[in-house]
């Protein structure tokens, strides 16, 4: 089955996307820094879909990390480069989202949201 990388997959929109893709039998790799989320969401996904521990492990791999970490992103694509396991799509939800904080800390938001996206695209 197809493997999809979901950045920011532990967040609200990302986790709901994970549920729908798992229902459609996709294999997922979730890359998330957990800055705006928690890995507890994966237990909720498991319960919602009535997956066993081994089923969720087979279908969903969680990687804690930041899309700005070029080596981490490169290593993920290298790991899944062979034809049987390759990443066939990327859904990008990683980013900071507070309007108030983005006005207060514009360079931080630019670094995470813009530079992070550029890094992902370049890899």
Buried (B, 14 or more C-beta within 10 A) or exposed (E): EEBBBBBBBBBEEBBEBBBEBBEEEBBBBBBBBBEBBEEEBBEEBBEEBEBEEEEBEEBBBBBEBBBBBEEBBEBBBEBBEEEEEEBEEBBBBBBBBEEEEBEEBEEEBEEBBEEBBEBBEEB
